[in-house]
Amino acid sequence: MRIIDKIYLEYPFKGSRRLRDDVRARHGIRVNRKRIIRLMRLSGITALRITTLKIYRN
């Protein structure tokens, strides 16, 4: 969980998939994405969106 917190502080816009990839690349730890999601929920981490979503209605 400390590794995820450290990466999140550097890059708060990364989601579970990109956090998983960073944990694998930086530390060589193979982690399932579901585990990353569970740890993110435990620590209250959510990915920040860079752009706003635009809703187009027909």
N, CA, C, O and CB atoms as a CASP TS submission, in Angstrom:
PFRMAT TS
TARGET T0000
AUTHOR 0000-0000-0000
METHOD Language model
MODEL 1
PARENT N/A
ATOM      1  N   MET     1       0.823  -1.183   0.000  1.00  0.00           N
ATOM      2  CA  MET     1       0.000   0.000   0.000  1.00  0.00           C
ATOM      3  C   MET     1       0.870   1.251   0.000  1.00  0.00           C
ATOM      4  O   MET     1       0.487   2.267  -0.581  1.00  0.00           O
ATOM      5  CB  MET     1      -0.937  -0.004   1.199  1.00  0.00           C
ATOM      6  N   ARG     2       2.019   1.194   0.634  1.00  0.00           N
ATOM      7  CA  ARG     2       2.928   2.350   0.638  1.00  0.00           C
ATOM      8  C   ARG     2       3.428   2.676  -0.764  1.00  0.00           C
ATOM      9  O   ARG     2       3.600   3.842  -1.120  1.00  0.00           O
ATOM     10  CB  ARG     2       4.120   2.086   1.562  1.00  0.00           C
ATOM     11  N   ILE     3       3.657   1.638  -1.550  1.00  0.00           N
ATOM     12  CA  ILE     3       4.132   1.843  -2.917  1.00  0.00           C
ATOM     13  C   ILE     3       3.066   2.570  -3.729  1.00  0.00           C
ATOM     14  O   ILE     3       3.372   3.501  -4.474  1.00  0.00           O
ATOM     15  CB  ILE     3       4.497   0.493  -3.583  1.00  0.00           C
ATOM     16  N   ILE     4       1.821   2.146  -3.583  1.00  0.00           N
ATOM     17  CA  ILE     4       0.723   2.781  -4.315  1.00  0.00           C
ATOM     18  C   ILE     4       0.567   4.227  -3.878  1.00  0.00           C
ATOM     19  O   ILE     4       0.366   5.103  -4.719  1.00  0.00           O
ATOM     20  CB  ILE     4      -0.594   2.014  -4.100  1.00  0.00           C
ATOM     21  N   ASP     5       0.655   4.495  -2.576  1.00  0.00           N
ATOM     22  CA  ASP     5       0.554   5.870  -2.081  1.00  0.00           C
ATOM     23  C   ASP     5       1.665   6.748  -2.639  1.00  0.00           C
ATOM     24  O   ASP     5       1.436   7.900  -3.008  1.00  0.00           O
ATOM     25  CB  ASP     5       0.596   5.889  -0.556  1.00  0.00           C
ATOM     26  N   LYS     6       2.865   6.195  -2.696  1.00  0.00           N
ATOM     27  CA  LYS     6       4.008   6.959  -3.199  1.00  0.00           C
ATOM     28  C   LYS     6       3.819   7.318  -4.675  1.00  0.00           C
ATOM     29  O   LYS     6       4.075   8.452  -5.081  1.00  0.00           O
ATOM     30  CB  LYS     6       5.312   6.160  -3.010  1.00  0.00           C
ATOM     31  N   ILE     7       3.374   6.352  -5.469  1.00  0.00           N
ATOM     32  CA  ILE     7       3.140   6.615  -6.887  1.00  0.00           C
ATOM     33  C   ILE     7       1.983   7.598  -7.055  1.00  0.00           C
ATOM     34  O   ILE     7       2.035   8.475  -7.917  1.00  0.00           O
ATOM     35  CB  ILE     7       2.846   5.299  -7.644  1.00  0.00           C
ATOM     36  N   TYR     8       0.936   7.455  -6.233  1.00  0.00           N
ATOM     37  CA  TYR     8      -0.233   8.336  -6.343  1.00  0.00           C
ATOM     38  C   TYR     8       0.129   9.786  -6.018  1.00  0.00           C
ATOM     39  O   TYR     8      -0.402  10.707  -6.639  1.00  0.00           O
ATOM     40  CB  TYR     8      -1.352   7.855  -5.408  1.00  0.00           C
ATOM     41  N   LEU     9       1.018   9.996  -5.062  1.00  0.00           N
ATOM     42  CA  LEU     9       1.421  11.364  -4.731  1.00  0.00           C
ATOM     43  C   LEU     9       2.165  12.027  -5.884  1.00  0.00           C
ATOM     44  O   LEU     9       2.067  13.239  -6.074  1.00  0.00           O
ATOM     45  CB  LEU     9       2.294  11.368  -3.483  1.00  0.00           C
ATOM     46  N   GLU    10       2.904  11.241  -6.649  1.00  0.00           N
ATOM     47  CA  GLU    10       3.607  11.786  -7.812  1.00  0.00           C
ATOM     48  C   GLU    10       2.652  12.011  -8.987  1.00  0.00           C
ATOM     49  O   GLU    10       2.735  13.024  -9.683  1.00  0.00           O
ATOM     50  CB  GLU    10       4.744  10.844  -8.232  1.00  0.00           C
ATOM     51  N   TYR    11       1.753  11.063  -9.196  1.00  0.00           N
ATOM     52  CA  TYR    11       0.842  11.102 -10.351  1.00  0.00           C
ATOM     53  C   TYR    11      -0.589  10.838  -9.888  1.00  0.00           C
ATOM     54  O   TYR    11      -1.050   9.699  -9.964  1.00  0.00           O
ATOM     55  CB  TYR    11       1.265  10.058 -11.430  1.00  0.00           C
ATOM     56  N   PRO    12      -1.305  11.858  -9.411  1.00  0.00           N
ATOM     57  CA  PRO    12      -2.656  11.619  -8.874  1.00  0.00           C
ATOM     58  C   PRO    12      -3.707  11.337  -9.946  1.00  0.00           C
ATOM     59  O   PRO    12      -4.841  10.996  -9.610  1.00  0.00           O
ATOM     60  CB  PRO    12      -3.093  12.809  -8.065  1.00  0.00           C
ATOM     61  N   PHE    13      -3.362  11.469 -11.216  1.00  0.00           N
ATOM     62  CA  PHE    13      -4.331  11.240 -12.283  1.00  0.00           C
ATOM     63  C   PHE    13      -4.315   9.808 -12.787  1.00  0.00           C
ATOM     64  O   PHE    13      -5.109   9.465 -13.662  1.00  0.00           O
ATOM     65  CB  PHE    13      -4.066  12.179 -13.429  1.00  0.00           C
ATOM     66  N   LYS    14      -3.442   8.962 -12.267  1.00  0.00           N
ATOM     67  CA  LYS    14      -3.368   7.589 -12.735  1.00  0.00           C
ATOM     68  C   LYS    14      -4.434   6.735 -12.056  1.00  0.00           C
ATOM     69  O   LYS    14      -4.693   6.858 -10.859  1.00  0.00           O
ATOM     70  CB  LYS    14      -1.973   7.009 -12.477  1.00  0.00           C
ATOM     71  N   GLY    15      -5.040   5.873 -12.855  1.00  0.00           N
ATOM     72  CA  GLY    15      -6.053   4.962 -12.350  1.00  0.00           C
ATOM     73  C   GLY    15      -5.450   3.628 -11.951  1.00  0.00           C
ATOM     74  O   GLY    15      -4.233   3.495 -11.827  1.00  0.00           O
ATOM     75  N   SER    16      -6.305   2.653 -11.752  1.00  0.00           N
ATOM     76  CA  SER    16      -5.843   1.354 -11.256  1.00  0.00           C
ATOM     77  C   SER    16      -4.955   0.635 -12.264  1.00  0.00           C
ATOM     78  O   SER    16      -3.982  -0.015 -11.880  1.00  0.00           O
ATOM     79  CB  SER    16      -7.032   0.476 -10.908  1.00  0.00           C
ATOM     80  N   ARG    17      -5.278   0.746 -13.538  1.00  0.00           N
ATOM     81  CA  ARG    17      -4.479   0.039 -14.549  1.00  0.00           C
ATOM     82  C   ARG    17      -3.074   0.612 -14.658  1.00  0.00           C
ATOM     83  O   ARG    17      -2.095  -0.131 -14.731  1.00  0.00           O
ATOM     84  CB  ARG    17      -5.167   0.104 -15.910  1.00  0.00           C
ATOM     85  N   ARG    18      -2.980   1.930 -14.667  1.00  0.00           N
ATOM     86  CA  ARG    18      -1.659   2.553 -14.792  1.00  0.00           C
ATOM     87  C   ARG    18      -0.866   2.411 -13.498  1.00  0.00           C
ATOM     88  O   ARG    18       0.359   2.301 -13.544  1.00  0.00           O
ATOM     89  CB  ARG    18      -1.797   4.039 -15.165  1.00  0.00           C
ATOM     90  N   LEU    19      -1.534   2.409 -12.345  1.00  0.00           N
ATOM     91  CA  LEU    19      -0.833   2.156 -11.088  1.00  0.00           C
ATOM     92  C   LEU    19      -0.279   0.736 -11.066  1.00  0.00           C
ATOM     93  O   LEU    19       0.844   0.505 -10.618  1.00  0.00           O
ATOM     94  CB  LEU    19      -1.771   2.384  -9.888  1.00  0.00           C
ATOM     95  N   ARG    20      -1.071  -0.208 -11.550  1.00  0.00           N
ATOM     96  CA  ARG    20      -0.602  -1.592 -11.611  1.00  0.00           C
ATOM     97  C   ARG    20       0.632  -1.706 -12.493  1.00  0.00           C
ATOM     98  O   ARG    20       1.593  -2.388 -12.136  1.00  0.00           O
ATOM     99  CB  ARG    20      -1.710  -2.514 -12.132  1.00  0.00           C
ATOM    100  N   ASP    21       0.608  -1.043 -13.639  1.00  0.00           N
ATOM    101  CA  ASP    21       1.749  -1.089 -14.545  1.00  0.00           C
ATOM    102  C   ASP    21       2.983  -0.456 -13.922  1.00  0.00           C
ATOM    103  O   ASP    21       4.094  -0.952 -14.107  1.00  0.00           O
ATOM    104  CB  ASP    21       1.411  -0.391 -15.851  1.00  0.00           C
ATOM    105  N   ASP    22       2.802   0.633 -13.185  1.00  0.00           N
ATOM    106  CA  ASP    22       3.939   1.281 -12.525  1.00  0.00           C
ATOM    107  C   ASP    22       4.521   0.421 -11.412  1.00  0.00           C
ATOM    108  O   ASP    22       5.740   0.373 -11.244  1.00  0.00           O
ATOM    109  CB  ASP    22       3.520   2.627 -11.961  1.00  0.00           C
ATOM    110  N   VAL    23       3.673  -0.255 -10.656  1.00  0.00           N
ATOM    111  CA  VAL    23       4.170  -1.142  -9.598  1.00  0.00           C
ATOM    112  C   VAL    23       4.987  -2.265 -10.214  1.00  0.00           C
ATOM    113  O   VAL    23       6.024  -2.651  -9.676  1.00  0.00           O
ATOM    114  CB  VAL    23       2.999  -1.722  -8.761  1.00  0.00           C
ATOM    115  N   ARG    24       4.520  -2.789 -11.346  1.00  0.00           N
ATOM    116  CA  ARG    24       5.275  -3.853 -12.023  1.00  0.00           C
ATOM    117  C   ARG    24       6.595  -3.338 -12.578  1.00  0.00           C
ATOM    118  O   ARG    24       7.622  -4.005 -12.451  1.00  0.00           O
ATOM    119  CB  ARG    24       4.444  -4.458 -13.152  1.00  0.00           C
ATOM    120  N   ALA    25       6.578  -2.149 -13.196  1.00  0.00           N
ATOM    121  CA  ALA    25       7.775  -1.632 -13.846  1.00  0.00           C
ATOM    122  C   ALA    25       8.811  -1.148 -12.833  1.00  0.00           C
ATOM    123  O   ALA    25      10.000  -1.430 -12.985  1.00  0.00           O
ATOM    124  CB  ALA    25       7.405  -0.500 -14.788  1.00  0.00           C
ATOM    125  N   ARG    26       8.383  -0.436 -11.820  1.00  0.00           N
ATOM    126  CA  ARG    26       9.333   0.160 -10.870  1.00  0.00           C
ATOM    127  C   ARG    26       9.864  -0.828  -9.845  1.00  0.00           C
ATOM    128  O   ARG    26      11.052  -0.821  -9.522  1.00  0.00           O
ATOM    129  CB  ARG    26       8.684   1.307 -10.155  1.00  0.00           C
ATOM    130  N   HIS    27       8.976  -1.682  -9.330  1.00  0.00           N
ATOM    131  CA  HIS    27       9.357  -2.534  -8.205  1.00  0.00           C
ATOM    132  C   HIS    27       9.393  -4.013  -8.550  1.00  0.00           C
ATOM    133  O   HIS    27       9.833  -4.824  -7.735  1.00  0.00           O
ATOM    134  CB  HIS    27       8.412  -2.320  -7.069  1.00  0.00           C
ATOM    135  N   GLY    28       8.941  -4.377  -9.735  1.00  0.00           N
ATOM    136  CA  GLY    28       8.987  -5.768 -10.151  1.00  0.00           C
ATOM    137  C   GLY    28       7.998  -6.657  -9.421  1.00  0.00           C
ATOM    138  O   GLY    28       8.184  -7.873  -9.367  1.00  0.00           O
ATOM    139  N   ILE    29       6.961  -6.077  -8.865  1.00  0.00           N
ATOM    140  CA  ILE    29       5.965  -6.840  -8.126  1.00  0.00           C
ATOM    141  C   ILE    29       4.760  -7.058  -9.031  1.00  0.00           C
ATOM    142  O   ILE    29       4.169  -6.100  -9.529  1.00  0.00           O
ATOM    143  CB  ILE    29       5.555  -6.111  -6.806  1.00  0.00           C
ATOM    144  N   ARG    30       4.402  -8.304  -9.242  1.00  0.00           N
ATOM    145  CA  ARG    30       3.224  -8.613 -10.057  1.00  0.00           C
ATOM    146  C   ARG    30       1.994  -8.546  -9.173  1.00  0.00           C
ATOM    147  O   ARG    30       1.837  -9.333  -8.240  1.00  0.00           O
ATOM    148  CB  ARG    30       3.348 -10.016 -10.730  1.00  0.00           C
ATOM    149  N   VAL    31       1.130  -7.599  -9.481  1.00  0.00           N
ATOM    150  CA  VAL    31      -0.060  -7.361  -8.678  1.00  0.00           C
ATOM    151  C   VAL    31      -1.272  -7.380  -9.598  1.00  0.00           C
ATOM    152  O   VAL    31      -1.231  -6.848 -10.707  1.00  0.00           O
ATOM    153  CB  VAL    31       0.038  -6.011  -7.907  1.00  0.00           C
ATOM    154  N   ASN    32      -2.336  -7.988  -9.135  1.00  0.00           N
ATOM    155  CA  ASN    32      -3.582  -8.025  -9.877  1.00  0.00           C
ATOM    156  C   ASN    32      -4.268  -6.668  -9.789  1.00  0.00           C
ATOM    157  O   ASN    32      -4.143  -5.975  -8.778  1.00  0.00           O
ATOM    158  CB  ASN    32      -4.505  -9.141  -9.346  1.00  0.00           C
ATOM    159  N   ARG    33      -4.985  -6.285 -10.828  1.00  0.00           N
ATOM    160  CA  ARG    33      -5.670  -4.993 -10.851  1.00  0.00           C
ATOM    161  C   ARG    33      -6.760  -4.919  -9.793  1.00  0.00           C
ATOM    162  O   ARG    33      -7.001  -3.849  -9.235  1.00  0.00           O
ATOM    163  CB  ARG    33      -6.266  -4.736 -12.226  1.00  0.00           C
ATOM    164  N   LYS    34      -7.423  -6.033  -9.507  1.00  0.00           N
ATOM    165  CA  LYS    34      -8.463  -6.046  -8.478  1.00  0.00           C
ATOM    166  C   LYS    34      -7.884  -5.744  -7.101  1.00  0.00           C
ATOM    167  O   LYS    34      -8.535  -5.107  -6.273  1.00  0.00           O
ATOM    168  CB  LYS    34      -9.175  -7.398  -8.460  1.00  0.00           C
ATOM    169  N   ARG    35      -6.672  -6.198  -6.862  1.00  0.00           N
ATOM    170  CA  ARG    35      -6.022  -5.898  -5.589  1.00  0.00           C
ATOM    171  C   ARG    35      -5.682  -4.411  -5.494  1.00  0.00           C
ATOM    172  O   ARG    35      -5.833  -3.806  -4.433  1.00  0.00           O
ATOM    173  CB  ARG    35      -4.752  -6.747  -5.420  1.00  0.00           C
ATOM    174  N   ILE    36      -5.224  -3.823  -6.598  1.00  0.00           N
ATOM    175  CA  ILE    36      -4.940  -2.392  -6.633  1.00  0.00           C
ATOM    176  C   ILE    36      -6.213  -1.604  -6.333  1.00  0.00           C
ATOM    177  O   ILE    36      -6.183  -0.645  -5.562  1.00  0.00           O
ATOM    178  CB  ILE    36      -4.357  -1.981  -8.007  1.00  0.00           C
ATOM    179  N   ILE    37      -7.336  -2.010  -6.943  1.00  0.00           N
ATOM    180  CA  ILE    37      -8.607  -1.332  -6.705  1.00  0.00           C
ATOM    181  C   ILE    37      -9.000  -1.431  -5.233  1.00  0.00           C
ATOM    182  O   ILE    37      -9.442  -0.445  -4.643  1.00  0.00           O
ATOM    183  CB  ILE    37      -9.711  -1.930  -7.594  1.00  0.00           C
ATOM    184  N   ARG    38      -8.842  -2.607  -4.640  1.00  0.00           N
ATOM    185  CA  ARG    38      -9.198  -2.800  -3.235  1.00  0.00           C
ATOM    186  C   ARG    38      -8.337  -1.924  -2.332  1.00  0.00           C
ATOM    187  O   ARG    38      -8.852  -1.320  -1.391  1.00  0.00           O
ATOM    188  CB  ARG    38      -9.046  -4.275  -2.840  1.00  0.00           C
ATOM    189  N   LEU    39      -7.051  -1.848  -2.598  1.00  0.00           N
ATOM    190  CA  LEU    39      -6.160  -1.027  -1.789  1.00  0.00           C
ATOM    191  C   LEU    39      -6.446   0.462  -1.988  1.00  0.00           C
ATOM    192  O   LEU    39      -6.320   1.253  -1.053  1.00  0.00           O
ATOM    193  CB  LEU    39      -4.702  -1.333  -2.133  1.00  0.00           C
ATOM    194  N   MET    40      -6.829   0.837  -3.201  1.00  0.00           N
ATOM    195  CA  MET    40      -7.190   2.240  -3.450  1.00  0.00           C
ATOM    196  C   MET    40      -8.439   2.614  -2.656  1.00  0.00           C
ATOM    197  O   MET    40      -8.515   3.713  -2.108  1.00  0.00           O
ATOM    198  CB  MET    40      -7.421   2.486  -4.962  1.00  0.00           C
ATOM    199  N   ARG    41      -9.416   1.714  -2.590  1.00  0.00           N
ATOM    200  CA  ARG    41     -10.626   1.982  -1.806  1.00  0.00           C
ATOM    201  C   ARG    41     -10.309   2.083  -0.323  1.00  0.00           C
ATOM    202  O   ARG    41     -10.844   2.947   0.372  1.00  0.00           O
ATOM    203  CB  ARG    41     -11.669   0.888  -2.042  1.00  0.00           C
ATOM    204  N   LEU    42      -9.437   1.201   0.165  1.00  0.00           N
ATOM    205  CA  LEU    42      -9.064   1.222   1.576  1.00  0.00           C
ATOM    206  C   LEU    42      -8.413   2.538   1.976  1.00  0.00           C
ATOM    207  O   LEU    42      -8.695   3.073   3.048  1.00  0.00           O
ATOM    208  CB  LEU    42      -8.128   0.074   1.884  1.00  0.00           C
ATOM    209  N   SER    43      -7.554   3.053   1.128  1.00  0.00           N
ATOM    210  CA  SER    43      -6.833   4.278   1.463  1.00  0.00           C
ATOM    211  C   SER    43      -7.553   5.537   0.983  1.00  0.00           C
ATOM    212  O   SER    43      -7.076   6.646   1.222  1.00  0.00           O
ATOM    213  CB  SER    43      -5.446   4.232   0.872  1.00  0.00           C
ATOM    214  N   GLY    44      -8.691   5.381   0.309  1.00  0.00           N
ATOM    215  CA  GLY    44      -9.472   6.538  -0.120  1.00  0.00           C
ATOM    216  C   GLY    44      -8.902   7.255  -1.328  1.00  0.00           C
ATOM    217  O   GLY    44      -9.120   8.454  -1.497  1.00  0.00           O
ATOM    218  N   ILE    45      -8.176   6.538  -2.168  1.00  0.00           N
ATOM    219  CA  ILE    45      -7.557   7.124  -3.355  1.00  0.00           C
ATOM    220  C   ILE    45      -8.502   6.986  -4.543  1.00  0.00           C
ATOM    221  O   ILE    45      -9.049   5.910  -4.790  1.00  0.00           O
ATOM    222  CB  ILE    45      -6.194   6.449  -3.659  1.00  0.00           C
ATOM    223  N   THR    46      -8.690   8.068  -5.270  1.00  0.00           N
ATOM    224  CA  THR    46      -9.412   8.028  -6.533  1.00  0.00           C
ATOM    225  C   THR    46      -8.595   8.796  -7.561  1.00  0.00           C
ATOM    226  O   THR    46      -7.906   9.759  -7.224  1.00  0.00           O
ATOM    227  CB  THR    46     -10.854   8.625  -6.390  1.00  0.00           C
ATOM    228  N   ALA    47      -8.673   8.371  -8.802  1.00  0.00           N
ATOM    229  CA  ALA    47      -7.927   9.042  -9.861  1.00  0.00           C
ATOM    230  C   ALA    47      -8.598  10.364 -10.208  1.00  0.00           C
ATOM    231  O   ALA    47      -9.824  10.447 -10.289  1.00  0.00           O
ATOM    232  CB  ALA    47      -7.820   8.144 -11.111  1.00  0.00           C
ATOM    233  N   LEU    48      -7.788  11.390 -10.411  1.00  0.00           N
ATOM    234  CA  LEU    48      -8.306  12.682 -10.819  1.00  0.00           C
ATOM    235  C   LEU    48      -8.431  12.727 -12.328  1.00  0.00           C
ATOM    236  O   LEU    48      -7.568  12.219 -13.044  1.00  0.00           O
ATOM    237  CB  LEU    48      -7.409  13.817 -10.316  1.00  0.00           C
ATOM    238  N   ARG    49      -9.491  13.327 -12.806  1.00  0.00           N
ATOM    239  CA  ARG    49      -9.660  13.479 -14.248  1.00  0.00           C
ATOM    240  C   ARG    49      -9.009  14.778 -14.689  1.00  0.00           C
ATOM    241  O   ARG    49      -9.155  15.813 -14.038  1.00  0.00           O
ATOM    242  CB  ARG    49     -11.161  13.452 -14.644  1.00  0.00           C
ATOM    243  N   ILE    50      -8.303  14.712 -15.780  1.00  0.00           N
ATOM    244  CA  ILE    50      -7.620  15.893 -16.285  1.00  0.00           C
ATOM    245  C   ILE    50      -8.597  16.799 -17.025  1.00  0.00           C
ATOM    246  O   ILE    50      -8.559  18.019 -16.867  1.00  0.00           O
ATOM    247  CB  ILE    50      -6.462  15.492 -17.204  1.00  0.00           C
ATOM    248  N   THR    51      -9.456  16.215 -17.817  1.00  0.00           N
ATOM    249  CA  THR    51     -10.425  16.999 -18.574  1.00  0.00           C
ATOM    250  C   THR    51     -11.834  16.692 -18.077  1.00  0.00           C
ATOM    251  O   THR    51     -12.075  15.650 -17.468  1.00  0.00           O
ATOM    252  CB  THR    51     -10.305  16.709 -20.090  1.00  0.00           C
ATOM    253  N   THR    52     -12.739  17.589 -18.337  1.00  0.00           N
ATOM    254  CA  THR    52     -14.119  17.353 -17.962  1.00  0.00           C
ATOM    255  C   THR    52     -14.818  16.556 -19.050  1.00  0.00           C
ATOM    256  O   THR    52     -14.474  16.652 -20.228  1.00  0.00           O
ATOM    257  CB  THR    52     -14.849  18.677 -17.704  1.00  0.00           C
ATOM    258  N   LEU    53     -15.780  15.787 -18.650  1.00  0.00           N
ATOM    259  CA  LEU    53     -16.550  15.019 -19.614  1.00  0.00           C
ATOM    260  C   LEU    53     -17.627  15.908 -20.217  1.00  0.00           C
ATOM    261  O   LEU    53     -18.325  16.630 -19.505  1.00  0.00           O
ATOM    262  CB  LEU    53     -17.174  13.768 -18.954  1.00  0.00           C
ATOM    263  N   LYS    54     -17.749  15.846 -21.515  1.00  0.00           N
ATOM    264  CA  LYS    54     -18.770  16.630 -22.195  1.00  0.00           C
ATOM    265  C   LYS    54     -19.882  15.685 -22.624  1.00  0.00           C
ATOM    266  O   LYS    54     -19.641  14.679 -23.291  1.00  0.00           O
ATOM    267  CB  LYS    54     -18.179  17.400 -23.419  1.00  0.00           C
ATOM    268  N   ILE    55     -21.076  16.019 -22.238  1.00  0.00           N
ATOM    269  CA  ILE    55     -22.218  15.174 -22.568  1.00  0.00           C
ATOM    270  C   ILE    55     -22.972  15.807 -23.733  1.00  0.00           C
ATOM    271  O   ILE    55     -23.418  16.952 -23.649  1.00  0.00           O
ATOM    272  CB  ILE    55     -23.154  14.981 -21.333  1.00  0.00           C
ATOM    273  N   TYR    56     -23.105  15.069 -24.789  1.00  0.00           N
ATOM    274  CA  TYR    56     -23.826  15.535 -25.960  1.00  0.00           C
ATOM    275  C   TYR    56     -25.149  14.796 -26.031  1.00  0.00           C
ATOM    276  O   TYR    56     -25.185  13.565 -26.012  1.00  0.00           O
ATOM    277  CB  TYR    56     -22.997  15.327 -27.258  1.00  0.00           C
ATOM    278  N   ARG    57     -26.215  15.537 -26.112  1.00  0.00           N
ATOM    279  CA  ARG    57     -27.530  14.922 -26.223  1.00  0.00           C
ATOM    280  C   ARG    57     -28.013  15.013 -27.667  1.00  0.00           C
ATOM    281  O   ARG    57     -27.720  15.966 -28.389  1.00  0.00           O
ATOM    282  CB  ARG    57     -28.539  15.599 -25.262  1.00  0.00           C
ATOM    283  N   ASN    58     -28.744  14.010 -28.050  1.00  0.00           N
ATOM    284  CA  ASN    58     -29.285  13.997 -29.415  1.00  0.00           C
ATOM    285  C   ASN    58     -30.502  14.845 -29.527  1.00  0.00           C
ATOM    286  O   ASN    58     -31.087  14.948 -30.605  1.00  0.00           O
ATOM    287  CB  ASN    58     -29.611  12.598 -29.854  1.00  0.00           C
TER
END
